[in-house]
C-alpha cells in the first residue's frame, strides 16, 4: 500500500515540476530584425 502512495506522490510531483518548468520558461527575446518586423505588423494592424 505504501508503495502505491509513494508512486502516486512521485507522479504528482513530477507532473507539477514539468508544469512549473514549462510555465516559467517564457518566450526567448526575438532578434532585432524580427522585433522590427513585428512592430511594423502591429502598426499596420492599428491602421486597419
C-alpha positions as CSV (number, residue, x, y, z in Angstrom):
1,X,0.0,0.0,0.0
2,X,2.8,2.4,0.9
3,X,4.5,1.7,-2.4
4,X,1.3,2.8,-4.3
5,X,1.1,6.0,-2.2
6,X,4.8,6.8,-2.8
7,X,4.4,6.1,-6.5
8,X,1.3,8.4,-6.8
9,X,3.2,11.2,-4.9
10,X,6.2,10.8,-7.2
11,X,4.0,11.0,-10.3
12,X,2.2,14.1,-8.9
13,X,5.4,15.9,-8.1
14,X,6.9,15.0,-11.5
15,X,3.8,16.4,-13.2
16,X,3.9,19.6,-11.0
17,X,7.6,20.1,-11.8
18,X,7.0,19.7,-15.6
19,X,4.1,22.2,-15.5
20,X,6.2,24.7,-13.4
21,X,9.2,24.3,-15.7
22,X,7.2,25.0,-18.8
23,X,5.2,27.8,-17.3
24,X,8.1,29.9,-16.4
25,X,10.3,29.2,-19.4
26,X,8.7,32.1,-21.3
27,X,9.5,33.2,-24.8
28,X,13.0,33.9,-25.8
29,X,13.7,37.5,-26.9
30,X,13.4,37.9,-30.6
31,X,16.4,39.1,-32.7
32,X,16.3,42.8,-33.5
33,X,15.3,42.2,-37.2
34,X,12.4,40.2,-36.1
35,X,11.3,42.7,-33.5
36,X,11.3,45.4,-36.1
37,X,9.2,43.3,-38.4
38,X,6.7,42.6,-35.6
39,X,6.5,46.3,-34.8
40,X,5.7,47.0,-38.4
41,X,3.0,44.4,-38.4
42,X,1.4,45.8,-35.2
43,X,1.4,49.3,-36.6
44,X,-0.3,48.3,-39.8
45,X,-2.9,46.4,-37.8
46,X,-3.7,49.5,-35.8
47,X,-4.3,51.5,-39.0
48,X,-6.9,49.0,-40.2
